[in-house]
Every structure is written in structure tokens, then in C-alpha cells.
Amino acid sequence: MHYLAKSGLALVLCLNGCSVLSVGQQQDRNASKVAAELKIPTGLQQPAKPGQFDIPTTKATVSHVSEKPPVLVLATAASSRVEEGEKQAKVRFDRTDVSGDLVDFLQRMIQVKFAEQNIALTAVDDENLIFTTDWISSYQEDGFWLWSSTNLVDRARFTIILDPKPHGRSANLSVKMLEYEYFNTKAKLTANDSHREETALLNSIIDRIGKEEIVLAQLNRNKVPEVNLEPGLDGAGNAVLITPQKIDITWSQLETLFEALNLEVTDRDRSKHTYFLRYIKPTAGLWSTFWGSKTLAELPLSDNEEYQLVLAKYNTGTAITLNDKAGNALSPEMILSIYQPFVEAIQKTKVEL
């Protein structure tokens, strides 16, 4: 008998007709052997059956596992969010300053999305809350360069459902597959594939809405706000500035306005809707002079003097009164002269007054 060492394994050469098993065959024979039951001598405790580490038998059948990665609904739009535990192709939208009327905004964006792709969209109901799409096709390019060709792989139709809440501030948007056709005889549509197609379409709609929100937000930032503040007289005949905003909304926006007007807040009394202010006359800085920066019109008030700004309800809006330190109302001429600086400050800070 001779031995030949090769690749770390001993190969046996039999000269007498002996039977030789390869390593793989030996492993298969060992695996096929069933371990004999352990014999415990009489008088000793028998082990528990089944044991702690025994693999229990099961009736579960082998199911098909897709090799494709899972898909998720991507809430990329600022107004969108996905409910926790949601398993369907569904997303929730909330009303924002950009969207305005939420239902009208979503209806318009759904129609714009498919119009840009030249895909027909049909409203099923009278309220334009349920839409069906025309065939959405998928193509695959075969070959290369001059010999390349584009072949139709599959196509599908979908139902898009818009479900607004009764209060109108939020709405759910979901996508469901309506029909499917494939042009590959080996292809087979599974439940996972159907969900994948629905989610992909929903994500494309969310992405289009998100892009529109960015455009509208940029336009709003560049837009000069409409100023509704105007001079007038209150019920007592005093000169005031009148805004249609409610008193609490006006109160919350004034501090932003004070900074632009060089009014320093020294104290405040919310119960009486009164701000105690000190006016600091602005001085032109070196850099603002060098760059030619536009400055607001100055208030015709005494430098380092204290004043009181008082809010009062006026019809459905708010009356703004500027008093001196002692609480006496300023003259009508003085109120008219501070009106233009207030308007310029409102436009600069973009508050709603």
C-alpha cells in the first residue's frame, strides 16, 4: 500500500482490490447514520425528552423568498408622513402654509404628475377623490450600440385613492394595482411584486409633491407680504393703527417687528396687552454705508425715550396705540408719521399684520 499526499488529503492506492471512498462519500455515509440513543444505566436519572437543544419537528412548508430587497414608502415631501405599522402603499399628508387647501393641492398635483408623463388619468367619482390610470409600461433595453432594442416587459393600471379627513387638515393617499400584463412567458406576478409596483408609483407621486412644495416655499420667501395695517380712529377717537389680525396673533408677531424698528422691549404686561419700549435711534455703520444697504425709515421718536404700545380689540381685528411713558396717547400726526416705518418693517420681517 502506498500513500500520496496532495492538497492536505491522503489518497490511498489499493493494490489488493480494496474499496476506496472519497472524502465526500465518507461524509455522506456518516451523515446518513442516525445517532444511537444514549443508554443510561439502571438506577440513574433518564434525560428529559425532548432535550433542551433538540430541534422540534414542524409542519411548515417551504415558501418562496424574493431575492429583491424590500420596498418602503418614502415620505420625502415636507407635508407627508407614514403611519407606524402601515403595510399598504399609503401615506398621510397634512396641511401646511405652502399647500393651502390640502385636498385641492393634492388633486392638482396628482393630475400634474401624470400629465407630465403623458399618462391618462380618469376620475371615477364626482368629488375627484378616486382616479384610475391608463397603462403604465416598463421597458428593457437589449443588445448594445447599433444592435440595441427596447422591448416591452410589462404594464399595469392603478387606482389612486384620496381619503381626506372631515376637518380637511389631513388626507391619506393610497395606490392599488388594478390590472397587470406581462410579456415574458417566464414572469409571474407575486403579492410582493404587486406591492412593490404600488409603492414605487406612490413614491413617485410623493416625490413630485415634495418638489412642488420646494418651489412654492421659495416663491413665498421672495414674495412681499400684503400689508393690511392702516391708520384709523378707535372708539374713543384716538389715532391708532388697525390690523385685521386677532389680538393674540398680533401680540405674538410684534417682537419681531420691534427689532426691525430699533424698539427695545423693557417689560411687558400680557394681561393688559401692553409692551413697554425704549427707542434706540439707529446709526449708519461703516459696512452698511460701504455696501449701500437699504435702511428703514426712522421712527419720529426721541432717542433713548420710553414708550408704551397697547393693543385693544377693534371689531374683528386689533387696534395698536402708541403712548408716551406716562401712558398718554401720541398725537394723530405722530401716529401718521410712524405708519410708513411700520409698513416697511412688516415687509422686511414678513409678519402678517
C-alpha positions in Angstrom: 0.0 0.0 0.0 1.3 3.4 -1.0 0.3 6.9 0.2 0.4 10.0 -1.9 0.0 13.4 -0.2 -1.9 16.0 -2.2 -3.6 19.2 -1.1 -3.5 18.2 2.5 -5.5 15.0 1.9 -4.2 11.4 2.0 -5.1 9.5 -1.2 -4.9 5.7 -0.7 -3.8 3.5 -3.5 -5.0 -0.1 -3.0 -3.2 -2.8 -4.7 -5.3 -5.7 -3.4 -8.7 -4.6 -4.8 -9.8 -2.9 -1.6 -12.7 -0.4 -1.6 -11.8 3.2 -1.5 -14.2 6.0 -0.6 -13.7 9.6 -1.4 -13.9 12.2 1.3 -17.3 13.4 0.1 -18.7 9.9 0.1 -17.4 9.2 3.6 -19.1 12.4 4.8 -22.4 11.4 3.2 -22.2 7.9 4.9 -21.5 9.5 8.3 -24.4 11.9 7.9 -26.8 9.2 7.0 -26.1 7.3 10.2 -28.6 8.0 12.9 -27.1 8.6 16.3 -27.9 5.7 18.6 -30.0 6.5 21.7 -27.9 7.1 24.7 -28.2 4.1 27.1 -28.4 5.2 30.7 -27.5 2.5 33.4 -30.3 1.3 35.6 -30.7 3.5 38.7 -29.6 6.8 37.1 -32.0 9.6 36.1 -33.1 9.5 32.5 -32.6 12.7 30.4 -35.6 14.9 29.5 -37.3 14.3 26.2 -37.2 16.3 24.1 -33.9 17.8 25.2 -33.3 21.5 25.7 -31.4 21.8 22.5 -33.4 19.4 20.3 -34.8 20.9 17.1 -38.6 20.4 17.2 -40.4 19.0 14.2 -42.6 21.4 12.2 -45.2 21.2 9.6 -44.2 24.5 8.0 -43.8 24.3 4.2 -41.0 25.9 2.3 -42.2 29.3 0.8 -40.7 31.3 -2.0 -38.4 34.2 -0.8 -37.9 37.0 -3.2 -34.3 37.9 -3.9 -35.3 41.6 -4.4 -34.8 44.0 -1.5 -37.9 45.1 0.4 -39.6 48.4 -0.6 -40.7 51.2 1.8 -42.9 54.2 1.4 -40.6 57.2 1.4 -42.3 60.3 2.9 -39.9 62.8 1.2 -42.4 65.6 0.9 -42.4 68.0 3.9 -46.2 67.6 4.4 -46.1 63.7 4.2 -45.6 61.1 6.9 -46.1 57.3 7.2 -48.2 55.9 10.0 -46.4 53.4 12.2 -47.1 49.8 11.3 -48.6 50.7 7.9 -48.2 47.7 5.5 -50.1 49.1 2.5 -48.9 51.6 -0.1 -50.4 54.5 1.8 -49.1 57.9 3.0 -50.6 60.7 5.0 -50.4 64.4 4.1 -51.0 67.3 6.5 -51.9 70.9 5.5 -49.1 73.4 5.6 -48.7 77.1 4.7 -47.3 76.0 1.3 -50.2 73.7 0.4 -53.1 75.9 1.4 -56.3 74.0 0.7 -54.9 70.4 1.1 -57.4 68.5 -1.0 -57.3 70.9 -3.9 -53.5 70.9 -3.8 -53.2 67.1 -3.8 -55.8 66.7 -6.6 -53.9 69.3 -8.7 -50.5 67.6 -8.1 -51.8 64.1 -8.9 -53.1 65.4 -12.3 -49.9 67.3 -13.0 -47.8 64.3 -12.2 -49.4 62.0 -14.8 -49.9 64.8 -17.3 -46.1 65.3 -17.3 -45.7 61.6 -18.1 -48.4 61.7 -20.8 -50.4 59.0 -18.9 -54.2 59.4 -19.0 -55.9 59.8 -15.6 -59.6 59.3 -15.1 -61.7 60.5 -12.1 -64.0 57.7 -11.1 -66.2 59.7 -8.6 -67.8 63.1 -8.8 -65.6 64.5 -6.0 -62.4 63.7 -7.8 -61.1 61.5 -4.9 -60.6 58.3 -6.8 -58.6 58.1 -10.0 -57.6 55.3 -12.4 -54.6 55.5 -14.6 -54.0 54.3 -18.1 -51.4 51.6 -18.8 -48.0 52.4 -17.2 -45.4 50.4 -19.2 -41.9 49.2 -18.2 -39.3 48.6 -20.9 -36.0 46.8 -21.0 -33.1 47.5 -23.4 -31.4 44.5 -25.0 -28.2 44.4 -27.1 -25.8 47.2 -27.4 -25.0 50.2 -29.6 -26.4 49.8 -33.1 -27.9 46.5 -32.3 -29.8 47.6 -29.2 -33.5 47.3 -29.0 -36.1 48.3 -26.4 -38.7 45.7 -25.5 -41.9 46.0 -23.5 -41.6 44.0 -20.3 -44.9 44.6 -18.5 -47.5 47.2 -17.9 -50.1 47.9 -15.2 -53.0 50.1 -14.3 -53.6 51.5 -10.9 -56.2 53.1 -8.7 -55.3 56.2 -6.7 -57.5 56.9 -3.7 -57.5 60.2 -1.9 -59.2 60.0 1.5 -59.5 63.4 3.3 -60.4 63.7 6.9 -63.6 65.5 7.8 -61.7 68.5 9.3 -59.8 69.0 5.9 -56.4 69.4 7.5 -55.1 65.9 6.6 -55.7 63.3 4.0 -54.5 59.7 3.2 -53.2 58.9 -0.3 -53.0 55.2 -1.3 -52.3 53.3 -4.5 -53.7 49.9 -5.5 -52.9 47.8 -8.6 -55.9 47.4 -10.8 -54.6 45.3 -13.8 -51.3 43.8 -14.8 -50.0 42.4 -18.0 -46.5 40.8 -18.6 -44.9 39.9 -21.9 -42.4 37.4 -20.6 -43.7 33.8 -20.5 -41.4 33.1 -17.5 -42.6 36.0 -15.5 -45.0 35.6 -12.6 -46.6 38.3 -10.5 -46.4 37.6 -6.8 -48.0 39.5 -3.9 -44.6 41.1 -3.1 -44.2 42.2 -6.7 -47.6 43.8 -6.7 -46.8 45.7 -3.5 -43.5 46.7 -5.0 -45.2 48.3 -8.0 -47.8 50.1 -5.9 -45.1 51.5 -3.6 -42.9 52.6 -6.5 -45.8 54.6 -8.0 -46.7 56.1 -4.7 -43.1 57.2 -4.0 -43.0 58.9 -7.4 -46.2 60.9 -6.5 -44.7 61.9 -3.1 -41.5 63.0 -4.8 -43.4 65.2 -7.3 -45.4 66.8 -4.5 -42.2 67.4 -2.5 -40.6 69.2 -5.5 -43.6 71.4 -5.8 -43.5 72.3 -2.1 -39.9 73.4 -2.5 -40.8 75.7 -5.4 -43.8 77.2 -3.6 -41.7 77.7 -0.4 -39.1 79.6 -2.4 -41.7 81.8 -4.1 -43.3 82.6 -0.7 -39.9 83.6 0.7 -39.4 86.0 -2.2 -42.9 87.3 -2.1 -43.5 90.7 -0.5 -46.3 90.1 2.1 -49.5 92.0 1.8 -49.7 94.8 4.4 -53.2 95.2 5.9 -52.2 97.7 8.6 -53.8 101.1 8.2 -54.2 104.2 10.3 -57.6 105.0 11.9 -59.5 106.0 15.0 -60.6 103.8 17.8 -64.0 104.1 19.6 -62.7 106.9 21.8 -61.5 108.9 18.8 -57.8 108.3 19.4 -55.5 107.8 16.5 -54.4 104.2 16.1 -53.0 101.7 13.7 -55.6 99.0 12.8 -54.9 95.4 11.7 -57.4 92.7 10.8 -55.4 90.2 12.7 -56.8 89.0 16.1 -55.2 90.4 19.2 -53.3 87.3 20.2 -51.9 86.8 16.7 -50.8 90.5 16.6 -49.2 90.2 20.1 -47.1 87.2 19.1 -45.7 88.9 16.0 -44.8 92.4 17.4 -41.4 91.5 19.0 -40.1 90.6 15.5 -41.3 94.0 14.3 -39.7 95.8 17.2 -36.2 94.6 16.4 -36.5 96.0 12.9 -37.8 99.3 14.2 -35.0 99.6 16.9 -37.5 99.4 19.7 -36.1 97.6 22.8 -38.6 95.7 25.0 -38.0 96.7 28.6 -41.1 95.0 30.0 -44.5 93.5 29.0 -47.9 93.0 30.6 -49.7 90.3 28.7 -52.9 90.7 30.8 -53.2 94.3 29.6 -51.7 93.6 26.1 -49.0 96.3 26.8 -45.4 96.4 25.7 -43.0 98.8 27.5 -40.4 100.0 24.9 -37.3 102.1 24.6 -36.4 103.7 21.3 -32.7 103.5 20.2 -32.1 105.8 17.3 -30.1 103.8 14.6 -26.7 104.9 13.4 -25.3 104.1 10.0 -22.5 101.5 10.3 -19.3 101.5 8.2 -20.2 98.4 6.2 -23.8 99.4 5.5 -22.5 102.7 4.2 -19.8 101.0 2.1 -22.2 98.4 0.5 -25.1 100.9 0.2 -27.5 98.7 2.3 -31.1 100.0 2.3 -32.2 101.2 5.7 -35.8 101.5 7.0 -37.4 104.9 7.5 -36.7 106.1 11.1 -39.4 106.5 13.6 -40.0 110.1 14.6 -39.4 109.4 18.3 -36.9 110.8 20.8 -33.7 108.8 21.2 -33.5 106.7 24.3 -37.0 107.6 25.3 -39.5 105.2 26.8 -43.0 104.4 25.3 -45.9 102.1 25.7 -47.5 100.2 22.9 -51.0 99.0 23.8 -53.3 96.5 21.9 -57.1 96.5 22.1 -59.8 94.6 20.3 -61.3 96.5 17.4 -64.3 94.9 15.7 -62.8 91.6 14.5 -59.3 93.0 14.4 -56.8 94.8 16.7 -56.1 98.5 17.3 -52.5 99.4 18.1 -51.9 102.6 20.2 -48.5 104.2 20.9 -48.4 106.2 24.2 -45.7 108.1 25.9 -44.0 106.9 29.1 -46.9 108.2 31.3 -49.5 106.4 29.2 -50.8 109.4 27.3 -51.7 108.8 23.6 -49.5 110.4 21.0 -50.9 113.0 18.6 -52.6 111.9 15.4 -49.8 113.5 13.4 -47.3 111.4 15.2 -49.3 108.2 14.6 -49.5 109.0 10.9 -45.7 109.6 10.8 -44.9 106.2 12.3 -47.2 104.4 9.9 -44.7 104.2 6.9 -41.8 102.9 9.0 -44.2 100.2 10.4 -45.2 99.2 6.9 -41.6 98.9 5.7 -40.7 96.8 8.8 -43.7 94.5 8.1 -42.5 93.9 4.5 -38.9 93.3 5.7 -39.8 90.9 8.5 -42.7 89.3 6.5 -45.0 89.2 9.5 -48.8 89.1 8.9 -50.3 92.4 10.1 
